[in-house]
Amino acid sequence: MIRYFIALTGLTFALTQAAGAATREEQKQACQGDAIRLCTLAIPNEAKITACMKKKIDQLSPKCRAMFTPVPQARKAPAPKPKQG
């Protein structure tokens, strides 16, 4: 059980880069079940868990899948053209 906790803590850290807006607790809640269900053999190696989950992204729950989707960056408006006068 401790092995799962350590691995999922690592998974939460790994997901931080993918979904910067989510908190660690939100990431853990969203993906803990999927990690255990789909990537048990990768536990406790966080890099392997992350790779496994990315490989099986189509099998992840919608909430966990969202953690792997990058947060869209706001597009900058084009700079106004200088007026010629």
N, C-alpha and C positions, 0 to 999 in steps of 0.2 A: 504494500500500500504506500509506503514511503517512496518507493521507486516511482510510482505513478505521480505522486505529488511533486517530486523533484522534476520529473520530465515535463509535467504540465506547467510548472512554473517557468521552465526553460522555453516551452512552446509559447507561453504568453510573452516572454521577452522577444522571441523570434518574430512574433506577429506584430509587435510594436512598430516595426519599420514598415510593414505592409498597410496598416490601418492606424495612422497617427492620431486620429480623432477619438478612437476607442480607449477606454481605460483598461488596465491590466485585468481588473475584475470582470469587465464586460467581455473581454477576449476569452478569459477562462470559462465563463459561463456559456459562451457561444460555442466553444470548440472542445471542451473537455470530453463530452460524450462521443463526439466524432473521432477524436484522437484514440480513445480507448477502443471504439468499435472498428475503426478502419486501419489503425496503425499500431496496434499493440506490440508487434514484433520490433518496432523502431524505438520503443520506450526503453531506456531513458535518454537516448541520444537526441537532443533537440534539433540538430541539423537534419537527422534522418526523419524525425517526426514531421518537420516542416516540408521536407522534400516529398515524403509520402502523401501528406495532405494536399500539396500542390498537384501531385500526380493524380490524385483521386478527387480533384476539386468538384467534378460533376456529381460526386456522391455525397458531398458535404451538405449539412443542413443549410438552409438559406442564411441563417444568422452567422454561421461559421464562414460560409463562402464570402460573405460581405467583409469579413476580417482580412481576406486575402485580396480584396479589390482595392487598388490604390485610391486614395481620396483625390477626386479631380481638383486640379489647381484652377484658380480663377484666371480666366483669360484677360490679359491686359487689353484695354481699348487702344486702338491705334492712336499714335500721337497726332494731334491736329496739324493740318498742313498750314504753313505760314501764309498769311494773306499777302497777296502781291498788290501793291497799290500805287 
